[in-house]
């Protein structure tokens, strides 16, 4: 099953490129035709490239990797932040700071500073050891850091791959990722250079709906990779204590539990039958000796009569012989 349909791509305007005078000749193989002075992207190729990028992102996340979402143009700021937060991945939707990847150690220090400033209660001026002016300066510093670095505040290391909207505008991010040999997944409009991107998705990077659709597809791949990662961990840690499950995971697990309960109830009936059979056998075992005793009494009585009868006859015969003598 395809992760996205042709109809969805058409409805979102993914097939619209730039004007014919604003194009990169390297993108010629991805162009279907030209209409009214605008290039039309070949969506058949886009579908196959989307599937390839989807599988790559899913496998990367499933093996413990992370994806950095990058999109600082106005059309991409909201979709990038929304989808990255949905799957718990870092993102940059404002200004890209030079060295954010190549000089990550210094950026990490600024992240630690941001976390320190977030611990300060700026409303409690009386209980603070800082003056009102110092608190104002630190609040401005916190707001500035949160705006530029808030999306990557929990990123502890360089990402495994980068999702970029508009490689021309994000050329600094592209250059840094290529220097560190980080795979790049990006939307390629007709004015972009396909040689700098590892996993290409030919399409429109200017329309809000197109950017939102393709960013959601990448986020879905991340979500599926996270599910596979957690499934692998649960299989490896079968004997360990289970982590708290999400609501949808608990719903999936409740059905098998009910089925097991039905099996247990069904299995109790044979146990009752076995108990009744055992009781019947015990009763038969108790009654059998009594019946045998009655039989022995009946058998012994004739024997006594038979034995006693000949002895009386012998006595009478002896008495008759004595009288005759």
C-alpha positions as CSV (number, residue, x, y, z in Angstrom):
1,X,0.0,0.0,0.0
2,X,1.4,3.4,-1.0
3,X,2.0,5.9,1.8
4,X,0.4,8.6,-0.3
5,X,-1.9,8.6,-3.3
6,X,-1.7,10.4,-6.6
7,X,-5.0,12.2,-5.8
8,X,-3.5,13.6,-2.6
9,X,-0.5,14.9,-4.5
10,X,-2.7,16.5,-7.1
11,X,-5.0,18.1,-4.5
12,X,-2.1,19.5,-2.6
13,X,-0.5,21.0,-5.7
14,X,2.8,19.0,-5.5
15,X,3.0,18.8,-9.3
16,X,3.4,22.6,-9.8
17,X,7.0,23.7,-10.4
18,X,8.6,27.1,-11.0
19,X,8.4,29.3,-14.1
20,X,10.3,28.0,-17.1
21,X,12.9,30.8,-16.9
22,X,13.7,29.9,-13.3
23,X,14.8,26.3,-13.4
24,X,17.8,24.1,-12.9
25,X,18.6,22.0,-16.0
26,X,19.6,19.1,-13.7
27,X,15.9,18.7,-12.8
28,X,14.9,18.1,-16.4
29,X,14.5,14.3,-15.9
30,X,11.9,15.0,-13.1
31,X,9.8,17.3,-15.3
32,X,6.7,15.9,-17.0
33,X,5.7,18.9,-19.2
34,X,5.4,22.7,-19.4
35,X,2.1,24.5,-19.2
36,X,1.4,28.2,-19.3
37,X,5.0,29.0,-18.6
38,X,5.2,26.7,-15.6
39,X,6.9,23.3,-15.3
40,X,4.8,20.3,-14.2
41,X,6.6,17.7,-12.1
42,X,6.2,14.0,-13.0
43,X,4.2,12.7,-10.0
44,X,4.8,9.1,-11.0
45,X,8.4,9.5,-10.2
46,X,7.5,11.5,-7.1
47,X,5.5,8.5,-5.8
48,X,8.4,6.1,-6.2
49,X,10.8,8.6,-4.6
50,X,8.4,9.1,-1.7
51,X,8.3,5.4,-1.1
52,X,12.1,5.2,-1.1
53,X,12.5,8.1,1.3
54,X,9.7,6.7,3.6
55,X,11.5,3.3,3.9
56,X,14.9,5.0,4.6
57,X,13.5,7.2,7.3
58,X,11.6,4.4,8.9
59,X,14.6,2.1,9.0
60,X,16.8,4.9,10.3
61,X,14.5,5.6,13.2
62,X,13.9,1.9,13.9
63,X,17.6,1.4,14.4
64,X,17.8,4.2,17.0
65,X,18.4,7.2,14.7
66,X,16.9,10.7,14.8
67,X,15.6,13.0,12.1
68,X,16.2,16.8,12.1
69,X,13.3,18.7,10.5
70,X,14.4,21.9,8.8
71,X,12.2,24.5,7.2
72,X,12.6,28.3,7.9
73,X,10.5,29.7,5.1
74,X,7.1,31.0,6.1
75,X,5.2,28.2,4.3
76,X,7.2,25.5,6.2
77,X,7.5,26.9,9.7
78,X,4.2,25.7,11.1
79,X,4.1,22.2,9.4
80,X,7.7,21.5,10.3
81,X,7.2,22.4,14.0
82,X,3.8,20.6,14.2
83,X,4.9,17.3,12.7
84,X,8.3,17.3,14.5
85,X,6.6,17.8,17.8
86,X,4.1,15.1,17.0
87,X,6.8,12.4,16.7
88,X,9.2,13.9,19.2
89,X,12.0,14.9,16.8
90,X,14.2,18.1,16.8
91,X,13.4,20.8,14.3
92,X,14.6,24.2,13.1
93,X,11.8,26.5,11.8
94,X,13.4,29.9,12.3
95,X,16.9,31.1,11.5
96,X,19.6,28.4,10.9
97,X,22.6,29.2,13.0
98,X,25.9,28.6,11.3
99,X,27.7,25.6,12.8
100,X,24.5,24.1,14.2
101,X,25.8,20.7,13.0
102,X,29.5,21.2,12.3
103,X,30.1,23.0,15.6
104,X,27.5,21.2,17.7
105,X,29.7,21.3,20.9
106,X,29.3,25.1,21.1
107,X,25.6,24.9,20.2
108,X,25.2,22.3,23.0
109,X,26.6,24.8,25.5
110,X,24.0,27.3,24.5
111,X,21.4,24.6,24.9
112,X,22.6,24.1,28.5
113,X,22.4,27.9,29.1
114,X,18.8,27.8,27.8
115,X,17.8,25.1,30.2
116,X,19.4,27.0,33.1
117,X,17.4,30.2,32.2
118,X,14.2,28.2,32.0
119,X,14.7,27.2,35.7
120,X,14.6,30.8,36.8
121,X,11.3,32.2,38.1
122,X,11.2,35.7,36.5
123,X,7.9,36.6,38.2
124,X,9.3,36.2,41.7
125,X,11.5,39.4,41.9
126,X,11.5,39.7,45.7
127,X,12.6,36.1,46.3
128,X,15.3,36.2,43.6
129,X,18.9,37.0,44.1
130,X,19.0,39.1,41.0
131,X,17.9,42.7,40.4
132,X,14.9,43.6,38.3
133,X,17.2,44.7,35.5
134,X,19.2,41.5,35.6
135,X,16.0,39.5,35.4
136,X,14.9,41.5,32.4
137,X,18.2,40.9,30.6
138,X,18.1,37.2,31.3
139,X,14.5,36.9,30.2
140,X,15.4,38.5,26.9
141,X,18.3,36.1,26.5
142,X,16.0,33.2,27.3
143,X,13.4,34.3,24.7
144,X,16.1,34.7,22.0
145,X,17.6,31.3,22.7
146,X,14.2,29.6,22.8
147,X,13.3,31.1,19.4
148,X,16.4,29.9,17.7
149,X,17.3,26.8,19.6
150,X,14.0,25.8,21.2
151,X,13.3,23.1,18.6
152,X,16.6,21.3,19.3
153,X,16.7,21.8,23.1
154,X,16.5,18.0,23.6
155,X,18.9,17.0,20.8
156,X,21.9,15.5,22.5
157,X,23.9,14.6,19.4
158,X,24.1,15.2,15.7
159,X,21.0,13.7,13.9
160,X,21.2,10.6,11.8
161,X,19.4,12.3,8.8
162,X,17.9,15.7,7.9
163,X,14.6,16.5,6.3
164,X,14.8,19.8,4.5
165,X,12.2,22.0,2.8
166,X,13.7,24.1,0.0
167,X,17.4,23.2,-0.3
168,X,18.1,26.6,-2.0
169,X,17.0,28.6,1.1
170,X,18.5,26.1,3.5
171,X,21.9,25.9,1.7
172,X,23.8,26.3,5.0
173,X,22.1,23.2,6.5
174,X,22.7,21.3,3.2
175,X,26.4,22.2,3.3
176,X,26.9,21.3,6.9
177,X,25.1,18.0,6.5
178,X,27.2,17.1,3.5
179,X,30.4,17.9,5.3
180,X,29.4,15.5,8.1
181,X,28.1,12.9,5.6
182,X,24.6,13.1,7.1
183,X,21.9,11.8,4.6
184,X,19.6,14.5,3.3
185,X,15.9,13.9,2.5
186,X,14.4,16.9,0.8
187,X,11.7,18.3,-1.5
188,X,13.2,19.2,-4.9
189,X,11.5,22.0,-6.8
190,X,12.4,22.6,-10.5
191,X,14.9,25.3,-9.4
192,X,16.9,23.0,-7.0
193,X,20.1,21.0,-7.5
194,X,19.3,17.2,-7.2
195,X,23.0,16.3,-6.8
196,X,23.2,17.6,-3.2
197,X,20.3,15.5,-1.9
198,X,20.6,11.8,-1.1
199,X,16.8,11.0,-1.0
200,X,15.0,13.2,-3.4
201,X,11.2,14.0,-3.5
202,X,10.4,16.0,-6.7
203,X,7.6,18.4,-5.9
204,X,6.5,21.9,-5.0
205,X,8.3,23.4,-2.0
206,X,6.4,26.7,-2.1
207,X,2.7,25.7,-1.5
208,X,1.7,25.3,2.1
209,X,-0.5,22.3,1.4
210,X,2.3,20.5,-0.5
211,X,4.8,21.2,2.2
212,X,2.4,20.0,4.9
213,X,1.6,16.8,3.0
214,X,5.1,15.7,2.4
215,X,6.3,16.7,5.9
216,X,3.4,14.6,7.3
217,X,4.5,11.6,5.2
218,X,8.1,11.9,6.6
219,X,6.6,12.2,10.2
220,X,4.5,9.1,9.6
221,X,7.7,7.2,8.6
222,X,9.3,8.4,11.8
223,X,6.3,7.3,13.9
224,X,6.4,3.8,12.2
225,X,10.1,3.5,12.9
226,X,9.5,4.4,16.6
227,X,6.9,1.7,16.9
228,X,9.3,-0.9,15.4
229,X,12.0,0.3,17.8
230,X,9.8,0.0,20.9
231,X,8.6,-3.4,19.7
232,X,12.2,-4.6,19.4
233,X,13.0,-3.4,22.8
234,X,10.0,-5.0,24.4
235,X,10.9,-8.3,22.8
236,X,14.5,-8.1,24.0
237,X,13.5,-7.0,27.5
238,X,10.8,-9.6,28.0
239,X,11.8,-10.4,31.5
240,X,12.3,-6.7,32.6
241,X,9.6,-4.5,34.1
242,X,7.4,-3.0,31.4
243,X,7.3,0.7,30.8
244,X,3.9,2.6,31.0
245,X,2.0,1.9,27.9
246,X,0.1,4.4,25.8
247,X,-3.7,4.4,25.7
248,X,-3.9,2.8,22.3
249,X,-1.4,0.1,23.3
250,X,-3.5,-0.8,26.4
251,X,-6.6,-1.1,24.2
252,X,-4.8,-3.6,22.0
253,X,-3.6,-5.6,24.9
254,X,-7.0,-5.7,26.7
255,X,-8.6,-7.9,24.0
256,X,-6.2,-10.8,24.4
257,X,-6.7,-10.6,28.2
258,X,-10.4,-11.0,27.8
259,X,-9.9,-14.0,25.5
260,X,-7.6,-15.6,28.0
261,X,-10.3,-15.1,30.7
262,X,-12.9,-16.8,28.5
263,X,-10.5,-19.8,28.0
264,X,-10.0,-20.0,31.8
265,X,-13.7,-20.0,32.4
266,X,-14.2,-22.7,29.8
267,X,-11.4,-24.8,31.3
268,X,-13.1,-24.7,34.7
269,X,-16.0,-26.9,33.6
270,X,-13.9,-30.0,33.0
271,X,-12.4,-29.5,36.4
272,X,-15.8,-29.6,38.0
273,X,-16.7,-32.8,36.0
274,X,-13.4,-34.4,37.2
275,X,-14.4,-33.5,40.8
276,X,-17.8,-35.1,40.4
277,X,-16.2,-38.3,38.9
278,X,-13.7,-38.5,41.7
279,X,-16.5,-38.2,44.3
280,X,-18.5,-40.9,42.6
281,X,-15.5,-43.2,42.5
282,X,-15.0,-42.5,46.2
283,X,-18.6,-43.4,47.0
284,X,-18.3,-46.7,45.0
285,X,-15.1,-47.5,46.8
286,X,-16.8,-47.0,50.2
287,X,-19.9,-49.1,49.2
288,X,-17.9,-52.0,47.8
289,X,-16.5,-53.3,51.1
290,X,-20.0,-53.2,52.6
291,X,-21.5,-55.2,49.8
292,X,-18.6,-57.8,50.1
293,X,-19.3,-58.1,53.8
294,X,-23.0,-58.9,53.2
295,X,-22.0,-61.5,50.6
296,X,-19.6,-63.1,53.1
297,X,-22.5,-63.4,55.7
298,X,-24.8,-65.0,53.2
299,X,-22.1,-67.5,52.2
300,X,-21.1,-68.4,55.7
301,X,-24.6,-69.2,57.0
302,X,-25.3,-72.3,54.8
303,X,-21.8,-73.6,55.6
304,X,-22.6,-73.7,59.3
305,X,-26.0,-75.4,58.7
306,X,-24.3,-77.9,56.4
307,X,-21.7,-78.7,59.0
308,X,-24.1,-78.9,61.9
309,X,-26.6,-81.2,60.1
310,X,-24.3,-84.2,59.8
311,X,-23.2,-84.0,63.4
312,X,-26.8,-84.4,64.7
313,X,-27.4,-87.4,62.4
314,X,-24.3,-89.1,63.7
315,X,-25.4,-88.6,67.3
316,X,-28.9,-90.2,66.6
317,X,-27.2,-93.1,64.8
318,X,-25.0,-93.7,67.8
319,X,-27.9,-93.6,70.2
320,X,-29.8,-96.2,68.1
321,X,-26.9,-98.6,68.1
322,X,-26.6,-98.2,71.9
323,X,-30.2,-99.1,72.5
324,X,-29.9,-102.2,70.2
325,X,-27.0,-103.6,72.2
